[in-house]
Amino acid sequence: MIGVIDQNYNVVAKYTYDSWGNLISITDGNGNSILYYFIISVLKCKLKM
């Protein structure tokens, strides 16, 4: 997933990944960085602060 849009096609969130597919940043529709996010999988849960 590289982004989320609402019913009016406005960008709600944008996801950026490195070359290996690791999530490196999330920004909201205004271009502000989202500082807290969780990556949930079977093996890990990560909190970026």
C-alpha positions as CSV (number, residue, x, y, z in Angstrom):
1,M,0.0,0.0,0.0
2,I,1.4,3.4,-0.9
3,G,-1.4,5.6,0.2
4,V,-5.0,6.0,1.4
5,I,-7.6,8.3,-0.2
6,D,-11.1,9.3,1.0
7,Q,-14.3,9.2,-1.0
8,N,-13.5,12.6,-2.6
9,Y,-10.1,11.3,-3.8
10,N,-8.2,13.4,-1.3
11,V,-4.9,11.9,0.0
12,V,-5.4,10.9,3.6
13,A,-2.1,9.2,4.1
14,K,1.0,8.4,2.1
15,Y,3.5,5.6,2.8
16,T,7.1,5.6,1.7
17,Y,9.3,2.5,1.6
18,D,13.0,1.8,1.1
19,S,14.4,-0.4,-1.6
20,W,13.8,-3.5,0.5
21,G,10.2,-2.7,1.1
22,N,10.6,-1.5,4.7
23,L,8.3,1.3,5.7
24,I,10.3,4.4,6.3
25,S,7.7,7.2,6.7
26,I,4.1,8.0,6.8
27,T,2.7,11.5,6.0
28,D,-0.9,12.8,6.3
29,G,-2.9,14.5,3.6
30,N,-1.3,17.9,4.5
31,G,2.3,16.5,4.2
32,N,2.9,16.3,8.0
33,S,4.9,13.3,9.2
34,I,3.1,10.8,11.3
35,L,5.5,10.2,14.2
36,Y,3.9,7.1,15.7
37,Y,3.0,4.0,13.8
38,F,2.9,0.3,14.4
39,I,4.1,-2.5,12.2
40,I,2.3,-5.6,13.2
41,S,3.3,-9.0,12.0
42,V,3.6,-12.5,13.5
43,L,7.1,-11.8,14.7
44,K,7.3,-8.1,15.6
45,C,5.6,-5.0,16.7
46,K,7.6,-1.7,16.2
47,L,7.0,1.8,17.6
48,K,8.8,4.6,15.9
49,M,9.2,7.7,18.0
